[in-house]
Amino acid sequence: MILLCMIIMLLIYPLGASILGITGIVLKDNFRLLYAAGAAFSIAIIGFYFVPTHAIDLTRYYQIIEQYQYMMPTYADIVRSQGFFVGAGTLFKWVATLGNEQLLPAFVGFISSFSYFYISGDYFAFRKVAPLTRVYLLLIGLCLFPFAAAFSNVRNVTACTIVAIALYRDLVKKDRGIVTWCIYALGVSFHIAVLAILLMRVVLFFRQSQHIRVKLLSIIAILTGLAFPQIRNTLMQFFGKGGSYATLNEGAYVTDIGQSLFFWLTKVLFLGVTLVGFLVVMGNYKRNKSDWNFFALILSMCT
């Protein structure tokens, strides 16, 4: 009944549909994908009406979409210019084709919030979490949700939230089939920075593997991969990206926002949340040295 009402409300009152979607996540253990999509719909609408300022990434992406509308690239052009990292270029092409640039923050708002609601709902069902605890956890997540960052930082946020779904399937549900690896690949195609997360996953693999032969074969496979120029160049590009992030040395745009008081206050806020998260994760790892808690520990340390 909740699901049927949610689908009907999507057509006439999206906010009501999102409330019903969250209600379904709290009270039900099935149809988690549909409830997560309904819950994320209102955040997508908020993103549609989000108006960017000069000092955020979204303005640059609007300019790219305008260029696409003037001279639409083919998919082959996107692959030639961006290599494996074609996710963002393909998304920009779709938005340019539809003719409304506000669909870009709407899409990112939907994907990022869908990831949160889906993982939460699936984990609640997986662990049989009590309804009242579900309410508390969802409220905490929504209060911490960085709406402006999600709407404006298109490529990085999209990549991280998609990879989050793959990590959840991989490390929590132990589902390491082709679908999980495709989700990993889709996330990486949006932004090179998430390669850092995959490198941490490789570290966890060596911890998981108990056989010396498996570890040696893995090292040989990695070294063989580095022999290919494209893989080697991608890794060098990744480390270069990390260096530019660390030094704020990525052109006049980054220099401009680096002088913003709002930018630094945001960094301090995120640092505080990260430190609290690290302490919580470290406590969890001391109590339960599971694969997921180990991965969360090294991720929070690097963050």
C-alpha positions in Angstrom: 0.0 0.0 0.0 2.8 2.4 0.9 4.6 1.7 -2.4 1.4 2.2 -4.5 0.6 5.5 -2.7 4.2 6.6 -3.3 4.0 6.0 -7.0 0.8 7.9 -7.3 2.1 10.8 -5.2 5.2 11.1 -7.5 2.8 12.4 -10.2 0.9 14.9 -8.0 3.0 15.7 -4.9 6.7 14.8 -5.0 7.4 15.8 -1.4 4.6 13.5 -0.2 6.1 10.7 -2.3 9.5 11.3 -0.7 8.0 11.1 2.8 6.3 7.8 1.8 9.6 6.6 0.4 11.3 7.2 3.7 8.4 5.7 5.5 8.8 2.5 3.4 12.5 2.4 4.2 11.7 2.6 7.9 8.8 0.1 8.0 9.5 -2.3 5.1 12.3 -4.6 4.1 11.3 -5.1 0.5 11.2 -2.9 -2.6 14.3 -1.0 -1.3 15.3 0.3 -4.8 11.9 1.8 -5.4 11.6 3.3 -1.9 15.1 4.8 -2.2 14.2 6.3 -5.6 11.0 7.8 -4.2 12.8 9.3 -1.2 15.4 10.8 -3.4 13.0 12.5 -5.8 12.4 15.6 -3.7 16.1 16.2 -3.4 16.4 16.0 -7.1 13.7 18.7 -7.4 15.6 20.9 -4.9 18.6 20.4 -7.1 16.6 21.5 -10.2 15.9 24.9 -8.6 19.5 25.2 -7.2 21.1 28.5 -8.5 24.9 28.4 -8.5 27.2 31.2 -7.6 30.5 31.9 -9.4 32.6 30.2 -6.7 31.4 26.6 -7.3 32.1 24.0 -9.9 28.6 23.9 -11.3 29.1 27.2 -13.3 32.0 25.6 -15.2 29.9 22.6 -16.1 27.1 24.9 -17.3 29.6 26.4 -19.7 30.6 23.0 -21.0 26.9 22.1 -21.6 26.5 25.4 -23.5 29.4 24.4 -25.7 27.9 21.0 -26.3 24.7 22.7 -27.3 26.5 24.8 -29.8 28.6 21.9 -31.2 27.3 18.5 -30.0 30.2 15.9 -29.7 29.6 12.3 -30.7 30.2 9.5 -28.2 33.3 8.7 -30.1 34.6 12.2 -29.6 34.0 11.9 -25.9 35.9 8.7 -25.7 38.8 10.1 -27.8 39.1 13.2 -25.6 38.5 11.6 -22.2 39.5 8.0 -22.5 38.0 5.8 -19.8 36.6 8.7 -17.9 33.6 9.3 -20.1 30.9 9.3 -17.5 30.7 13.1 -17.0 31.1 13.9 -20.7 28.2 11.5 -21.5 26.1 13.1 -18.8 26.8 16.6 -20.1 25.8 15.4 -23.6 22.5 14.1 -22.3 21.7 17.3 -20.5 22.7 19.4 -23.5 20.4 17.2 -25.7 17.5 17.7 -23.3 18.1 21.5 -23.4 17.9 22.3 -19.7 21.1 22.7 -17.7 19.2 22.6 -14.4 18.8 18.9 -15.0 22.5 18.5 -14.1 22.2 19.4 -10.3 18.8 17.5 -10.3 20.5 14.4 -11.5 23.4 14.7 -9.0 21.0 15.3 -6.2 19.0 12.3 -7.1 22.1 10.0 -7.5 23.8 11.1 -4.3 20.6 10.9 -2.1 19.5 7.6 -3.8 22.8 6.1 -2.9 22.3 7.1 0.7 18.7 5.9 1.0 19.4 2.6 -0.9 22.4 1.7 1.2 20.6 2.6 4.4 17.4 0.8 3.6 19.2 -2.3 2.4 21.4 -2.4 5.4 18.4 -1.9 7.7 16.8 -5.0 6.1 20.0 -7.0 6.1 20.6 -6.4 9.8 17.0 -6.3 10.9 17.4 -2.8 12.4 14.5 -1.6 14.6 12.2 1.0 13.0 13.0 3.7 15.7 16.7 3.2 15.2 16.2 3.6 11.4 14.5 6.9 12.0 17.4 8.2 14.1 20.0 7.1 11.6 18.2 8.6 8.6 17.7 11.9 10.4 21.4 12.0 11.3 22.4 11.4 7.7 20.0 14.0 6.3 21.2 16.6 8.8 24.8 15.9 7.7 23.9 15.8 3.9 25.9 18.6 2.2 23.1 19.7 -0.2 25.1 22.6 -1.9 28.2 20.4 -2.3 26.2 17.6 -3.8 24.4 19.9 -6.3 27.5 21.8 -7.4 30.5 19.3 -7.3 29.1 17.2 -10.1 31.8 14.8 -11.1 33.4 13.9 -7.8 30.2 13.6 -5.9 28.6 11.4 -8.5 31.7 9.2 -8.7 31.9 8.7 -5.0 28.3 8.0 -4.4 28.2 5.4 -7.2 31.4 3.7 -5.8 29.8 3.8 -2.4 27.1 1.4 -3.7 29.7 -0.9 -5.1 31.7 -0.9 -1.9 28.6 -1.7 0.1 27.8 -4.7 -2.2 31.4 -5.8 -2.1 32.4 -5.5 1.5 29.1 -5.7 3.5 26.9 -7.9 1.4 29.9 -9.9 0.0 28.4 -9.7 -3.5 31.4 -9.6 -5.8 29.7 -10.5 -9.1 29.8 -8.7 -12.4 27.1 -6.2 -11.4 29.3 -4.9 -8.5 32.3 -4.6 -10.7 30.3 -2.7 -13.4 29.1 -0.3 -10.7 32.8 0.3 -9.7 33.7 1.0 -13.3 30.7 3.4 -13.8 31.7 5.3 -10.7 35.4 5.6 -11.7 34.3 6.8 -15.2 33.0 10.0 -13.6 36.2 11.1 -11.8 39.8 10.0 -11.6 40.0 10.9 -7.8 38.0 7.8 -6.8 41.0 5.7 -7.9 42.3 6.5 -4.4 39.4 4.5 -3.0 40.1 1.6 -5.3 43.7 1.6 -4.2 42.6 1.2 -0.6 40.4 -1.7 -1.8 43.5 -3.3 -3.2 45.2 -2.9 0.2 42.3 -4.7 1.8 42.6 -7.5 -0.8 46.1 -8.2 0.3 44.9 -8.3 3.9 42.1 -10.7 3.0 44.2 -13.1 1.0 45.9 -15.7 3.1 47.8 -17.5 0.4 51.3 -16.2 -0.6 50.8 -17.5 -4.2 47.7 -15.3 -4.6 49.5 -12.2 -3.4 52.5 -12.9 -5.7 50.2 -13.4 -8.7 48.4 -10.2 -7.8 51.6 -8.2 -7.7 52.7 -9.7 -11.0 49.3 -8.7 -12.5 49.7 -5.1 -11.2 53.2 -4.8 -12.5 52.1 -6.2 -15.9 49.3 -3.6 -16.0 51.8 -0.8 -15.3 53.7 -1.9 -18.5 50.8 -0.6 -20.6 51.3 3.2 -21.3 47.6 4.0 -20.9 47.4 2.5 -17.4 50.7 4.1 -16.4 49.6 7.5 -17.8 46.3 7.2 -15.9 48.1 6.6 -12.6 50.4 9.6 -13.2 47.3 11.7 -14.0 45.8 10.5 -10.7 48.8 11.5 -8.6 49.0 14.8 -10.4 45.4 15.5 -9.6 46.1 14.7 -5.9 49.0 17.1 -5.9 46.9 19.9 -7.4 44.2 19.3 -4.8 46.7 19.4 -2.0 48.4 22.6 -3.2 45.3 24.4 -4.6 47.3 24.7 -7.8 44.7 24.1 -10.5 44.4 27.4 -12.2 42.8 30.8 -11.6 39.4 29.2 -10.7 40.8 27.2 -7.7 43.0 30.2 -6.6 39.8 32.3 -6.6 37.8 30.0 -4.4 40.9 29.3 -2.2 40.6 32.9 -1.1 37.0 32.6 -0.1 36.1 32.6 3.7 33.2 30.3 2.9 35.6 27.8 1.3 37.8 27.7 4.4 34.9 27.5 6.9 33.5 24.6 4.8 36.9 22.8 5.0 37.1 23.3 8.8 33.5 21.9 9.1 34.3 18.9 7.0 37.6 18.3 8.9 35.6 18.3 12.2 33.1 15.8 10.8 36.0 13.6 9.5 37.8 13.6 12.8 34.6 12.5 14.6 34.0 9.9 12.0 37.6 8.6 12.4 37.2 8.2 16.2 34.0 6.3 15.7 35.5 4.0 13.0 38.6 3.4 15.2 36.3 2.4 18.1 34.4 0.1 15.8 37.6 -1.5 14.5 38.9 -2.2 18.0 35.6 -4.0 18.8 35.3 -5.9 15.5 38.2 -6.3 13.1 36.0 -7.0 10.1 37.0 -6.3 6.5 34.5 -3.4 6.3 35.8 -1.8 9.5 39.4 -2.2 8.4 38.6 -0.5 5.0 36.6 2.2 6.8 39.6 2.8 9.1 42.2 3.3 6.3 39.6 5.4 4.3 39.0 7.7 7.2 42.7 8.0 8.0 43.5 9.0 4.4 40.5 11.4 4.3 
